[in-house]
């Protein structure tokens, strides 16, 4: 089985408190909703204190066409993805030319060739790498990217897999989109990036003997399997509609209640021993629903709550932030099993099982 050996995360430089984003949202929607003050109270119960955006707050208040937003995506996605990937390689002491596979996950912009091509060139990766860009997975993208990257390393014991995940959700804040779902998006979403290094088992044994201590960790996660769920006739629960001015968020208010109707076995078999839970913090209500379905208390999802508080919902890369926080916050013991979960468009769920070694 392959190993997830390291995660690096990064955010864009513009950091705002939740109160500052509330002020920005008031300016965005002051002519759209007569009850704007009542709606803005949602900021108080979101469980978020800070967020990062790829542009200053005033940039979003001005109406901009999709072409301008997508140009920012192409520039910033490459910059953030390169930074996260370079940090990951530097901290593990892995030569960029050793990377055999590059998985790129993103849903908040478009580019052909996909941004991973430019990232590969900036990093100095081999011209023979196997590139796989994945688009359209939304919040589930982080879990799916890890799952597919791990599966590819399972097929090649010498594989050095780099998974790079970037989302710039702030580019979907549209001043002329007068739906309440768009306002809720400004309450929750943020920008961020993460990179994960995955090694085939033979590559892991060589690496662990040589440079493991440079990663600041005494172990790694061994892959124990993945599982996907797709619920029929739920396509309208989450995603994007494409308008002339950009992505128009589709975000059903019924997601927490839908989650509550599911059984624990949908997210982890009853016979599985789970020591740690890493769930995508879609919002405070989603975390509360997870706690109810999985029979957990808030402390069990401490890393998810802390990630939401410090960064907001960054869509796909958020689970990498949560998993990284878990490794830094908890004293993981050899044999500890972690279930990593994320919900996404479709409506779908992805589970990745990991064991600390």
Secondary structure, 3 states (H helix, E strand, C coil): CCEEEEEEEECCCEEEEHHHHHHHHHHHHCCCCCCHHHHHHHHHHCCCCEEEECCCHHHHHCCCCHHHHHHHHHHHHHHHHHHHHHHHHHHHCCCHHHCCEEEEEECCCCCCCCHHHHHHHHHCCCCCCEEEEEECCHHHHHHHHHHHHHHHHHCCCCCEEEEEEEEEHHHHCCCCCCCHHHHHHHHHECEEEEEEEEECHHHHHHHHHHCHHHHCCCCCEEEEEEEEEECCCCCCCEEEEEECCEEEEEECCCHHHHHHCCCHHHCCCCCCCCCEEEECCCCHHHHHHHHHHHCCCHHHHHHHHHHHHHHCECHHHHHHHHHHHHHHHCCCCCCCEEEEEEEECCCEEEEEEEEEC
